[in-house]
Amino acid sequence: MLKDKIQKLAKQNLSSNIANRRHLHSNPELSFHEYQTSAFVKSKLDEMNISYSAMADTGVVAILKGNKPGDGVVALRGDMDALPILEANDVPYKSKNEGVMHACGHDVHTSSLLGTATILNELKDEFGGTIKFIFQPAEEKLPGGASLMIKEGVLENPKPQAVIGQHVMPLIETGKVGFRAGKYMASTDEIYVTVKGRGGHGAQPQQNIDPVLITAHILVALQQIVSRAADPKLPTVLSFGKVIANGATNVIPNEVYLEGTFRTMDEEWRAEAHKRMKKMAEGIAESMGGSCDFKIMNGYPFLINEEKLTAEVRAFAEDYLGKENVVDLDIWMAAEDFAYFTQAADACFYRLGTRNEERGITSSVHTPTFDIDESALETSTGLMAYIALKRLGN
């Protein structure tokens, strides 16, 4: 059986996949600077005699055609960039690039995609159709590598009928995967605000226009957009994580600077909320004698898993791993640039369990202590290979 062959190859290749993952983990590179990572991917593809091309500078797109008849096309995606985090793990494969770390598992995604390519390359005499491997840069930084690769034609020549992606999740035990059909992850926008007034001595407020007080009113009022203007059934989040009022105990500053994020799951409401926030903030500042420069940087769209495809892929996962090892996911208000693929094509983005409580591998992504149970690489490579071949009708 095809499943048995894939499972056997996934087990046989585990040690080499772990070695690839550890190499990548030790040599992380930030978004749009994945030059050595890209070179490593190309070298591994060369070893397999799989053809590829460069895209979006550091991106790599490889094509593998089965030797049996078939015109179906499936795209598999893995991102490659790391985060500006100082690693705290004491492991042999600790980051060699101080202040840069694979704290979101993209080393896992890249090594898994290479491992999947290895399996499928060994089985190319047994399937028909085409598999496109998308090694994507810059998931962590706007405008997102996915958007750039799509603009450069990654979803054309050949055009895939499905795009599949996976992402580590330390909340799920190793050996399990998670799915959610429909809306899954939020859009994300960055907000940059400067509230201007007239500073002066704190003991003479009547002579000043206090931007700190204006900012306080703006921060409280903006939450009404979430609590009163948004449909209660539509997930919406507005958070400000940076507020700088560089005065002193008795010094009112001239201006206050803020940074925040707005997230939701509807493009019409997203655009409407942008207008409301800007109008409200500027109006409050003006009414209190100051001014407000309110800028919104549009980020990734919301991620939606196509219902029929996701049901199909989930069924493949249940067949490959057992129904007990496939779990339901809840809506998650984090963002992912795989969302661009889901907006442009039928796509499915699922979660790979990497948790092992007995070994203390429980840290969340984007933390200095994030790590994975590397046996997850057997699941990740085999399952993605199985999904690809089943989707092609093999």
N, C-alpha and C positions, 0 to 999 in steps of 0.2 A: 504493500500500500504506500501511496505517496506520503501520507502522514508519518508512517514509520520511518521512511527514508529521511525525511526532513528532521525528525526528532533525533535520529541517529547521527546525522551530520551536525546538528546543533550541539549535541553532547561532545562529539569528536573535536569540534572547533572551539570549544569553550576556552581552553587555555590560550589559544592564539588571540581570541577576542579579548580576553582579560589583558593580555600583553599590549594589545593595541589601545585599549582603554587607559591603561596605566601610562603609556607613552603620552597620550593626549592629555591626561590629567596632569602629568609632570610638566607639560609644555603648553600652558594655556595662553591664548591670545585674545585681546579685546576685539570688540565689534569693528568690522571693516579693516582689521589688521591680521587676519587669519592666514598669513602667508605661509608659514611653516606647516600649519595644519592642512592647508590646501595642497602643499607639496607632498605631505605624508599620504593624503588620500589618493593623489595621483599615482604615487609610487606603488601603493597597494593594488590599484586598478591595473597598472601596468603588469604587475605580477600575475594577474588573472587574465590578461589580454582582453580586458573590457574597454571598449572605446569610450572616450569622454571629450568634453570641451569645456572651456572656461566661460564663466558668465558672472556678471556683477563683480568684476575684478578678482575676488578670492573664491567665488563660488565654482562648483564643479557639477556638471551634469553628465551622467554616464548612461549608456544605452546597452541593454542586453536583449537580444532576440532569441526566442526559443527555436529549436530546429524542426519542430513540428508545424504544420499549417495553423495559422491563426492570425487575426487582424486586430485583436483587442490590445489595449494599452493601459497599463496601470503605472502611476507615479508613486514613488516612495520617498519621503522627505526626512532628512536629519539635519539639525542645525549644528553649527561648529564653534560659536564664539563663547568666550568666558566673561566673567564679571570682575569689576575692580574691587575685589575683596581679598584681604590678607588671610591665607589659610591657617587654621589653628590645629589641623589634624597632624598627628605624629605618625606618619605612615611612610613606607619606602618610596611611594609614588607621589609624595607631597609636591606641590607646585614649586618649580625652580624659578619662576618669575614672580618676585616678591610684589605683593599687592595685586596680583592677578590670580584668579582661581576659577576652576570649573565648579561653581557652587550651584549650578542649575541643571547639571547632568548632561550638558551638551556633548561632553566627552563620551558619555554612554550612547547618546543618539548617533553620533558619528561612527563609533566603533560597531554599534549594532547594525547600522546600514551597510558597513563594510562586511560584517559577518553575514548579513542577509544576502548580499551580492555573492559572497563566496559559496553559499549553499545553492543559490539559484544558478550560478555559473556551472556548478557540478551537475546540475539536473537539467541543463538546457536541451539535452536530447529527449527529454520526457515532457516538454510542454511546448505549446504554440502561443504566439503573441509576443508583445514587447513590454519590457519593464524599464522604466526610467527612474534612475536614482538621482535624487536632488540633494546635493550636499550644500546647504545654504549658509551663507554668512549672516552675521549681524541681526540675530533675532532680538537681542537685548537693547537695541538703540534705534530710535527713529531715523529715517523713515521705515526701517525694517528691511532686511535682505530679501524677504519674500516679495515685497512690492517691487523691488528693483529687478528681481529675476523674472517676475511676471511681465514687466514692461519690456524686458529683453527677449521675451518669447519662450520662456521655459515650459509653458503649457501648450506649445505648438510644435509641429514637426518632430515627432508625432504628437497629436493631441490626446491626452489621457481621458478615459471615461471615468476614472476615479483617482483621487489623490489621497494617500493614506499617510498619517503621521502618528508618532507615539511620543510620549513624554514621561519621564520618571515621576513617581509619586511616592514619597516616603510615608504617607499615611496608609498605604496598601502593602500588605505582606508580599514578600518575594514569591513568585510563582503565580500570582494573581494579576488580573488586569481589570480596568474599569471603563465603562461606556456610559455615554448619555446621548440620546438622539435629540435633534433640534437645537435650540439655543443652549450654549454651554458656557462660553466665556464672554466677558464684557469688552466693549470698546474702551479705549483709554485715551484721554486728552490731558495735556499738561497746561496748567494755568499759571501765568506770571503776572503779578499785580504790583503796581507802585502807587501808593496813596500819598499824595502831596498836600502839605499844609504850610504853616509858617512856624518854625521853631522858636524857642526862647526859654526864659527862666521858668521853672516849674512853679514858682511862687507868684507868677504874674500871668495866669492863664488867659486873662481878658485881653492881653496884648498879642496872643498867639492864635493860630488855627491848628488845633491839636490833631495830627494825623493818626496818633495812637488811638484816640477815642473814635475817630472816624472809622478806622480799621475794625475796631471792636464791633461797631454797629453793622458794618458790612459783613463780617464773619457770621454774626448771628442771623442777619437777615437772609443771607444766601441759602441758609439751610431750609428756609421756607419753600424754596424751589423744589427741594426734595420732598418735604413733608406735606406741601399743599398744592403744588403745580403738577407734580409727577403722578401718573396713574399708580395707585397703590399696588396694582398687580404687576407693575413693571419694575424690575430691579434697577435702582439708581443710587449711586454713591457719590458724594462730594466731600473730599477731605483736603485740609490744608496742613502740610507737614513742616513748613518753614515760614516763620514770621520774624523779621528782623526790624527792630525799632532801636536804632543805635544811639540812644540818648543816655541819660544817667538818672540818678534818683531825683535830681533837681533840674534836669535838662530835657525839654521837649524837643525831639528831633524835627527836621524839616520834612522827612518822609519815612514811610514804612514800606518794607518790601515783603511780598508773600509769594509762596509757591504752593500749588495744590494739584489735585487730580480729580477729574470728573469721569465717571464710568456708568455705562448703561447698556441696554440691549435692544435699542430701536433707533434706526438712523434718523427718522423724522423728529422724534422727541429729542435726540441728541442735538440736532441743529437748532430746534426751538429753545432748548435749555441754554445753549450758548448765548443766544440773543437776550434771553431773560436775565442771565447772570451779569452780562456786560451792562445792560440798561440799568439794572438795580444798583450795582456797585457805583456806576458813574453818577446816578441820580442822588444816592445818599451822600456821596462826597461833595457834590455841588450844593446840595441843600445845607450842608454844614460848613460851607465856605471854602472847601478844598477842591481837589481834583483827583481823578483816578485814571491811571493808564492800565487798562484791563486787556490782556492778550491771552488768546487760547491757541495752543499748538495742537492741531488735529493729530491724533495718534492712530493706533490700529482700529479697524472696525470690530464689531462683535463677531464671535466665532459661532457658526451654526453647522452642526453635523447633519448632513442630508439624511432624512428619516429612513428611506428605503435602503440606501447603501449601508447606513450604520446598523440597521437590523440584520442585514446580510453579513457584515463583517463580524458582528457580535456572535452570530450563529457559527461562523467559522472558528472563532475563538473558543466557544463552548465545545465544539467538536475536537479542537486541538488540545485544549487544556482541561476539559471537563467543566460542566456547568457550574460546579461548586467553586471554581476558580475565576469566575467572571462576575463582577459586582457592578452595582448601579452607582453612578456618580450624581452628585447634586450640582446645581448651578454654582459656578465659581466666578467671583468678580475680579479675579486677576485677568491679565490680557496676554495675548500670544499673537505673533505676526503670522502664524499659520492661518489666522482668520482671513487673510487676503486670498489664500487658496480656496477657502470655503465660500468666499463671496464670488469667486471666478469659475468654480467648477464643483461638481459633486465631490464631496470630501468627507473624511472621517478621521477624527483626532481622538485617540484613546490614551489611557493612562497605564503605565507599566509599574507594577509594585516593586519596590526596592527595599522595603523595611525588614529588619531582623532584630527584634527586641532582645533576644538572647545575647547577641553580639553588640548590643548598644547602638545599633545603626538606626537611629530614629530622628536625627536632626532634619529640620525643614530645609527646603531649597532656599538659596540666597542667604545662607548663614555660613560662618567660617568653619563650622564643624560638619557640614554636609558631606555625606559619603553614601555608598550603596553596598548592598550585599551583591557581590559580583556574580553570584549564580543566576542573577536576573538576566544576565547576558545570554544564557541558554534559552530562556523564555523569549526574550526580545527578538533574537535572530530567527529562531525557528518559527515563531508565530507570524512574524511579518512575511517570511517566505511563504508560509502556508496560505496566508490571506491573499497574497499576490497571485499565487497559482490558482487558488479556488476562484478568485475574482475573474481570472482569464478563462475560466471554464474547464480547468484541468482537474 
